[in-house]
């Protein structure tokens, strides 16, 4: 059965992290889940995998997770340590939303 992939579907993969939040285990676990689930979605669906903006977002989520995990392991939990990566995923989510807006994508 064919389903539509919408902006709302995309946003379910946005990590529960906001600017100014210090890192902790729960936040890093959520980032990992979002990253892993989004990556699995792209690997399972050729239509979505062909969209460059979604592959870029996949890479950004993975980098965000890897950096957050590394910082937490080092004991560096200050929000400024992860701020650059947070801005990157925001930009990539915004770009992907712009690309999806007004389009019907069947998966």
Chimera marker file (.cmm) of the C-alpha trace (Angstrom):
<marker_set name="trace">
<marker id="1" x="0.000" y="0.000" z="0.000" r="1" g="1" b="0" radius="0.5"/>
<marker id="2" x="1.338" y="3.404" z="-0.968" r="1" g="1" b="0" radius="0.5"/>
<marker id="3" x="1.471" y="6.170" z="1.626" r="1" g="1" b="0" radius="0.5"/>
<marker id="4" x="2.334" y="9.839" z="1.462" r="1" g="1" b="0" radius="0.5"/>
<marker id="5" x="5.451" y="11.156" z="3.182" r="1" g="1" b="0" radius="0.5"/>
<marker id="6" x="4.762" y="14.620" z="4.578" r="1" g="1" b="0" radius="0.5"/>
<marker id="7" x="6.538" y="17.333" z="6.521" r="1" g="1" b="0" radius="0.5"/>
<marker id="8" x="4.803" y="16.012" z="9.661" r="1" g="1" b="0" radius="0.5"/>
<marker id="9" x="6.353" y="12.608" z="9.010" r="1" g="1" b="0" radius="0.5"/>
<marker id="10" x="9.754" y="14.260" z="8.720" r="1" g="1" b="0" radius="0.5"/>
<marker id="11" x="9.382" y="16.196" z="11.967" r="1" g="1" b="0" radius="0.5"/>
<marker id="12" x="8.944" y="13.037" z="14.039" r="1" g="1" b="0" radius="0.5"/>
<marker id="13" x="12.700" y="12.520" z="13.564" r="1" g="1" b="0" radius="0.5"/>
<marker id="14" x="13.617" y="15.913" z="15.039" r="1" g="1" b="0" radius="0.5"/>
<marker id="15" x="15.517" y="15.346" z="18.311" r="1" g="1" b="0" radius="0.5"/>
<marker id="16" x="14.043" y="16.554" z="21.589" r="1" g="1" b="0" radius="0.5"/>
<marker id="17" x="16.838" y="19.037" z="22.049" r="1" g="1" b="0" radius="0.5"/>
<marker id="18" x="16.533" y="22.810" z="22.148" r="1" g="1" b="0" radius="0.5"/>
<marker id="19" x="19.055" y="25.598" z="22.173" r="1" g="1" b="0" radius="0.5"/>
<marker id="20" x="20.544" y="26.108" z="25.621" r="1" g="1" b="0" radius="0.5"/>
<marker id="21" x="19.859" y="22.607" z="26.941" r="1" g="1" b="0" radius="0.5"/>
<marker id="22" x="22.794" y="20.871" z="28.582" r="1" g="1" b="0" radius="0.5"/>
<marker id="23" x="23.523" y="17.352" z="27.383" r="1" g="1" b="0" radius="0.5"/>
<marker id="24" x="22.504" y="14.338" z="29.445" r="1" g="1" b="0" radius="0.5"/>
<marker id="25" x="22.037" y="10.612" z="28.794" r="1" g="1" b="0" radius="0.5"/>
<marker id="26" x="18.331" y="10.930" z="27.961" r="1" g="1" b="0" radius="0.5"/>
<marker id="27" x="18.937" y="13.642" z="25.390" r="1" g="1" b="0" radius="0.5"/>
<marker id="28" x="21.758" y="11.689" z="23.752" r="1" g="1" b="0" radius="0.5"/>
<marker id="29" x="19.580" y="8.541" z="23.660" r="1" g="1" b="0" radius="0.5"/>
<marker id="30" x="16.799" y="10.513" z="21.975" r="1" g="1" b="0" radius="0.5"/>
<marker id="31" x="19.233" y="11.940" z="19.415" r="1" g="1" b="0" radius="0.5"/>
<marker id="32" x="20.491" y="8.412" z="18.729" r="1" g="1" b="0" radius="0.5"/>
<marker id="33" x="16.947" y="7.080" z="18.287" r="1" g="1" b="0" radius="0.5"/>
<marker id="34" x="16.031" y="9.880" z="15.875" r="1" g="1" b="0" radius="0.5"/>
<marker id="35" x="19.225" y="9.328" z="13.909" r="1" g="1" b="0" radius="0.5"/>
<marker id="36" x="18.895" y="5.528" z="13.783" r="1" g="1" b="0" radius="0.5"/>
<marker id="37" x="15.190" y="5.591" z="12.902" r="1" g="1" b="0" radius="0.5"/>
<marker id="38" x="15.642" y="8.183" z="10.153" r="1" g="1" b="0" radius="0.5"/>
<marker id="39" x="18.582" y="6.265" z="8.699" r="1" g="1" b="0" radius="0.5"/>
<marker id="40" x="16.518" y="3.062" z="8.687" r="1" g="1" b="0" radius="0.5"/>
<marker id="41" x="13.680" y="4.882" z="6.911" r="1" g="1" b="0" radius="0.5"/>
<marker id="42" x="16.023" y="6.053" z="4.154" r="1" g="1" b="0" radius="0.5"/>
<marker id="43" x="17.577" y="2.616" z="3.746" r="1" g="1" b="0" radius="0.5"/>
<marker id="44" x="14.137" y="0.996" z="3.457" r="1" g="1" b="0" radius="0.5"/>
<marker id="45" x="12.710" y="3.488" z="0.983" r="1" g="1" b="0" radius="0.5"/>
<marker id="46" x="14.383" y="4.129" z="-2.367" r="1" g="1" b="0" radius="0.5"/>
<marker id="47" x="12.214" y="7.140" z="-3.154" r="1" g="1" b="0" radius="0.5"/>
<marker id="48" x="13.259" y="8.980" z="0.001" r="1" g="1" b="0" radius="0.5"/>
<marker id="49" x="16.859" y="7.797" z="-0.313" r="1" g="1" b="0" radius="0.5"/>
<marker id="50" x="17.114" y="9.492" z="-3.720" r="1" g="1" b="0" radius="0.5"/>
<marker id="51" x="16.375" y="12.898" z="-2.201" r="1" g="1" b="0" radius="0.5"/>
<marker id="52" x="19.681" y="14.637" z="-1.563" r="1" g="1" b="0" radius="0.5"/>
<marker id="53" x="18.217" y="16.905" z="1.116" r="1" g="1" b="0" radius="0.5"/>
<marker id="54" x="17.137" y="13.852" z="3.142" r="1" g="1" b="0" radius="0.5"/>
<marker id="55" x="20.508" y="12.130" z="2.768" r="1" g="1" b="0" radius="0.5"/>
<marker id="56" x="22.188" y="15.349" z="3.946" r="1" g="1" b="0" radius="0.5"/>
<marker id="57" x="19.844" y="15.432" z="6.928" r="1" g="1" b="0" radius="0.5"/>
<marker id="58" x="20.684" y="11.790" z="7.662" r="1" g="1" b="0" radius="0.5"/>
<marker id="59" x="24.387" y="12.676" z="7.761" r="1" g="1" b="0" radius="0.5"/>
<marker id="60" x="23.738" y="15.686" z="9.993" r="1" g="1" b="0" radius="0.5"/>
<marker id="61" x="21.691" y="13.650" z="12.453" r="1" g="1" b="0" radius="0.5"/>
<marker id="62" x="24.429" y="11.012" z="12.610" r="1" g="1" b="0" radius="0.5"/>
<marker id="63" x="27.115" y="13.659" z="13.204" r="1" g="1" b="0" radius="0.5"/>
<marker id="64" x="24.948" y="15.372" z="15.819" r="1" g="1" b="0" radius="0.5"/>
<marker id="65" x="24.558" y="12.071" z="17.657" r="1" g="1" b="0" radius="0.5"/>
<marker id="66" x="28.243" y="11.107" z="17.420" r="1" g="1" b="0" radius="0.5"/>
<marker id="67" x="29.361" y="14.510" z="18.688" r="1" g="1" b="0" radius="0.5"/>
<marker id="68" x="26.776" y="14.596" z="21.483" r="1" g="1" b="0" radius="0.5"/>
<marker id="69" x="27.785" y="11.105" z="22.594" r="1" g="1" b="0" radius="0.5"/>
<marker id="70" x="31.484" y="11.989" z="22.512" r="1" g="1" b="0" radius="0.5"/>
<marker id="71" x="30.959" y="15.183" z="24.484" r="1" g="1" b="0" radius="0.5"/>
<marker id="72" x="28.879" y="13.377" z="27.097" r="1" g="1" b="0" radius="0.5"/>
<marker id="73" x="31.570" y="10.703" z="27.483" r="1" g="1" b="0" radius="0.5"/>
<marker id="74" x="34.157" y="13.449" z="27.996" r="1" g="1" b="0" radius="0.5"/>
<marker id="75" x="31.944" y="15.091" z="30.608" r="1" g="1" b="0" radius="0.5"/>
<marker id="76" x="31.429" y="18.174" z="28.455" r="1" g="1" b="0" radius="0.5"/>
<marker id="77" x="27.700" y="18.740" z="28.844" r="1" g="1" b="0" radius="0.5"/>
<marker id="78" x="27.516" y="22.508" z="28.279" r="1" g="1" b="0" radius="0.5"/>
<marker id="79" x="25.099" y="23.457" z="25.509" r="1" g="1" b="0" radius="0.5"/>
<marker id="80" x="27.727" y="25.618" z="23.809" r="1" g="1" b="0" radius="0.5"/>
<marker id="81" x="29.822" y="22.531" z="23.077" r="1" g="1" b="0" radius="0.5"/>
<marker id="82" x="27.113" y="21.100" z="20.795" r="1" g="1" b="0" radius="0.5"/>
<marker id="83" x="25.664" y="24.389" z="19.536" r="1" g="1" b="0" radius="0.5"/>
<marker id="84" x="27.256" y="24.292" z="16.068" r="1" g="1" b="0" radius="0.5"/>
<marker id="85" x="25.897" y="20.824" z="15.361" r="1" g="1" b="0" radius="0.5"/>
<marker id="86" x="22.483" y="21.891" z="16.627" r="1" g="1" b="0" radius="0.5"/>
<marker id="87" x="22.468" y="24.761" z="14.130" r="1" g="1" b="0" radius="0.5"/>
<marker id="88" x="23.434" y="22.353" z="11.352" r="1" g="1" b="0" radius="0.5"/>
<marker id="89" x="20.517" y="19.989" z="11.970" r="1" g="1" b="0" radius="0.5"/>
<marker id="90" x="18.161" y="22.960" z="12.223" r="1" g="1" b="0" radius="0.5"/>
<marker id="91" x="19.358" y="24.216" z="8.841" r="1" g="1" b="0" radius="0.5"/>
<marker id="92" x="19.079" y="20.758" z="7.284" r="1" g="1" b="0" radius="0.5"/>
<marker id="93" x="15.583" y="20.172" z="8.693" r="1" g="1" b="0" radius="0.5"/>
<marker id="94" x="14.507" y="23.598" z="7.426" r="1" g="1" b="0" radius="0.5"/>
<marker id="95" x="15.952" y="22.904" z="3.976" r="1" g="1" b="0" radius="0.5"/>
<marker id="96" x="14.280" y="19.473" z="3.797" r="1" g="1" b="0" radius="0.5"/>
<marker id="97" x="10.948" y="20.981" z="4.875" r="1" g="1" b="0" radius="0.5"/>
<marker id="98" x="11.265" y="23.620" z="2.152" r="1" g="1" b="0" radius="0.5"/>
<marker id="99" x="11.969" y="20.929" z="-0.441" r="1" g="1" b="0" radius="0.5"/>
<marker id="100" x="8.987" y="18.826" z="0.704" r="1" g="1" b="0" radius="0.5"/>
<marker id="101" x="6.565" y="21.740" z="0.975" r="1" g="1" b="0" radius="0.5"/>
<marker id="102" x="3.861" y="21.503" z="-1.645" r="1" g="1" b="0" radius="0.5"/>
<marker id="103" x="5.048" y="18.132" z="-2.951" r="1" g="1" b="0" radius="0.5"/>
<marker id="104" x="3.338" y="14.791" z="-2.688" r="1" g="1" b="0" radius="0.5"/>
<marker id="105" x="5.860" y="12.026" z="-2.096" r="1" g="1" b="0" radius="0.5"/>
<marker id="106" x="4.570" y="8.475" z="-2.164" r="1" g="1" b="0" radius="0.5"/>
<marker id="107" x="6.535" y="5.881" z="-0.249" r="1" g="1" b="0" radius="0.5"/>
<link id1="1" id2="2" r="1" g="1" b="0" radius="0.2"/>
<link id1="2" id2="3" r="1" g="1" b="0" radius="0.2"/>
<link id1="3" id2="4" r="1" g="1" b="0" radius="0.2"/>
<link id1="4" id2="5" r="1" g="1" b="0" radius="0.2"/>
<link id1="5" id2="6" r="1" g="1" b="0" radius="0.2"/>
<link id1="6" id2="7" r="1" g="1" b="0" radius="0.2"/>
<link id1="7" id2="8" r="1" g="1" b="0" radius="0.2"/>
<link id1="8" id2="9" r="1" g="1" b="0" radius="0.2"/>
<link id1="9" id2="10" r="1" g="1" b="0" radius="0.2"/>
<link id1="10" id2="11" r="1" g="1" b="0" radius="0.2"/>
<link id1="11" id2="12" r="1" g="1" b="0" radius="0.2"/>
<link id1="12" id2="13" r="1" g="1" b="0" radius="0.2"/>
<link id1="13" id2="14" r="1" g="1" b="0" radius="0.2"/>
<link id1="14" id2="15" r="1" g="1" b="0" radius="0.2"/>
<link id1="15" id2="16" r="1" g="1" b="0" radius="0.2"/>
<link id1="16" id2="17" r="1" g="1" b="0" radius="0.2"/>
<link id1="17" id2="18" r="1" g="1" b="0" radius="0.2"/>
<link id1="18" id2="19" r="1" g="1" b="0" radius="0.2"/>
<link id1="19" id2="20" r="1" g="1" b="0" radius="0.2"/>
<link id1="20" id2="21" r="1" g="1" b="0" radius="0.2"/>
<link id1="21" id2="22" r="1" g="1" b="0" radius="0.2"/>
<link id1="22" id2="23" r="1" g="1" b="0" radius="0.2"/>
<link id1="23" id2="24" r="1" g="1" b="0" radius="0.2"/>
<link id1="24" id2="25" r="1" g="1" b="0" radius="0.2"/>
<link id1="25" id2="26" r="1" g="1" b="0" radius="0.2"/>
<link id1="26" id2="27" r="1" g="1" b="0" radius="0.2"/>
<link id1="27" id2="28" r="1" g="1" b="0" radius="0.2"/>
<link id1="28" id2="29" r="1" g="1" b="0" radius="0.2"/>
<link id1="29" id2="30" r="1" g="1" b="0" radius="0.2"/>
<link id1="30" id2="31" r="1" g="1" b="0" radius="0.2"/>
<link id1="31" id2="32" r="1" g="1" b="0" radius="0.2"/>
<link id1="32" id2="33" r="1" g="1" b="0" radius="0.2"/>
<link id1="33" id2="34" r="1" g="1" b="0" radius="0.2"/>
<link id1="34" id2="35" r="1" g="1" b="0" radius="0.2"/>
<link id1="35" id2="36" r="1" g="1" b="0" radius="0.2"/>
<link id1="36" id2="37" r="1" g="1" b="0" radius="0.2"/>
<link id1="37" id2="38" r="1" g="1" b="0" radius="0.2"/>
<link id1="38" id2="39" r="1" g="1" b="0" radius="0.2"/>
<link id1="39" id2="40" r="1" g="1" b="0" radius="0.2"/>
<link id1="40" id2="41" r="1" g="1" b="0" radius="0.2"/>
<link id1="41" id2="42" r="1" g="1" b="0" radius="0.2"/>
<link id1="42" id2="43" r="1" g="1" b="0" radius="0.2"/>
<link id1="43" id2="44" r="1" g="1" b="0" radius="0.2"/>
<link id1="44" id2="45" r="1" g="1" b="0" radius="0.2"/>
<link id1="45" id2="46" r="1" g="1" b="0" radius="0.2"/>
<link id1="46" id2="47" r="1" g="1" b="0" radius="0.2"/>
<link id1="47" id2="48" r="1" g="1" b="0" radius="0.2"/>
<link id1="48" id2="49" r="1" g="1" b="0" radius="0.2"/>
<link id1="49" id2="50" r="1" g="1" b="0" radius="0.2"/>
<link id1="50" id2="51" r="1" g="1" b="0" radius="0.2"/>
<link id1="51" id2="52" r="1" g="1" b="0" radius="0.2"/>
<link id1="52" id2="53" r="1" g="1" b="0" radius="0.2"/>
<link id1="53" id2="54" r="1" g="1" b="0" radius="0.2"/>
<link id1="54" id2="55" r="1" g="1" b="0" radius="0.2"/>
<link id1="55" id2="56" r="1" g="1" b="0" radius="0.2"/>
<link id1="56" id2="57" r="1" g="1" b="0" radius="0.2"/>
<link id1="57" id2="58" r="1" g="1" b="0" radius="0.2"/>
<link id1="58" id2="59" r="1" g="1" b="0" radius="0.2"/>
<link id1="59" id2="60" r="1" g="1" b="0" radius="0.2"/>
<link id1="60" id2="61" r="1" g="1" b="0" radius="0.2"/>
<link id1="61" id2="62" r="1" g="1" b="0" radius="0.2"/>
<link id1="62" id2="63" r="1" g="1" b="0" radius="0.2"/>
<link id1="63" id2="64" r="1" g="1" b="0" radius="0.2"/>
<link id1="64" id2="65" r="1" g="1" b="0" radius="0.2"/>
<link id1="65" id2="66" r="1" g="1" b="0" radius="0.2"/>
<link id1="66" id2="67" r="1" g="1" b="0" radius="0.2"/>
<link id1="67" id2="68" r="1" g="1" b="0" radius="0.2"/>
<link id1="68" id2="69" r="1" g="1" b="0" radius="0.2"/>
<link id1="69" id2="70" r="1" g="1" b="0" radius="0.2"/>
<link id1="70" id2="71" r="1" g="1" b="0" radius="0.2"/>
<link id1="71" id2="72" r="1" g="1" b="0" radius="0.2"/>
<link id1="72" id2="73" r="1" g="1" b="0" radius="0.2"/>
<link id1="73" id2="74" r="1" g="1" b="0" radius="0.2"/>
<link id1="74" id2="75" r="1" g="1" b="0" radius="0.2"/>
<link id1="75" id2="76" r="1" g="1" b="0" radius="0.2"/>
<link id1="76" id2="77" r="1" g="1" b="0" radius="0.2"/>
<link id1="77" id2="78" r="1" g="1" b="0" radius="0.2"/>
<link id1="78" id2="79" r="1" g="1" b="0" radius="0.2"/>
<link id1="79" id2="80" r="1" g="1" b="0" radius="0.2"/>
<link id1="80" id2="81" r="1" g="1" b="0" radius="0.2"/>
<link id1="81" id2="82" r="1" g="1" b="0" radius="0.2"/>
<link id1="82" id2="83" r="1" g="1" b="0" radius="0.2"/>
<link id1="83" id2="84" r="1" g="1" b="0" radius="0.2"/>
<link id1="84" id2="85" r="1" g="1" b="0" radius="0.2"/>
<link id1="85" id2="86" r="1" g="1" b="0" radius="0.2"/>
<link id1="86" id2="87" r="1" g="1" b="0" radius="0.2"/>
<link id1="87" id2="88" r="1" g="1" b="0" radius="0.2"/>
<link id1="88" id2="89" r="1" g="1" b="0" radius="0.2"/>
<link id1="89" id2="90" r="1" g="1" b="0" radius="0.2"/>
<link id1="90" id2="91" r="1" g="1" b="0" radius="0.2"/>
<link id1="91" id2="92" r="1" g="1" b="0" radius="0.2"/>
<link id1="92" id2="93" r="1" g="1" b="0" radius="0.2"/>
<link id1="93" id2="94" r="1" g="1" b="0" radius="0.2"/>
<link id1="94" id2="95" r="1" g="1" b="0" radius="0.2"/>
<link id1="95" id2="96" r="1" g="1" b="0" radius="0.2"/>
<link id1="96" id2="97" r="1" g="1" b="0" radius="0.2"/>
<link id1="97" id2="98" r="1" g="1" b="0" radius="0.2"/>
<link id1="98" id2="99" r="1" g="1" b="0" radius="0.2"/>
<link id1="99" id2="100" r="1" g="1" b="0" radius="0.2"/>
<link id1="100" id2="101" r="1" g="1" b="0" radius="0.2"/>
<link id1="101" id2="102" r="1" g="1" b="0" radius="0.2"/>
<link id1="102" id2="103" r="1" g="1" b="0" radius="0.2"/>
<link id1="103" id2="104" r="1" g="1" b="0" radius="0.2"/>
<link id1="104" id2="105" r="1" g="1" b="0" radius="0.2"/>
<link id1="105" id2="106" r="1" g="1" b="0" radius="0.2"/>
<link id1="106" id2="107" r="1" g="1" b="0" radius="0.2"/>
</marker_set>
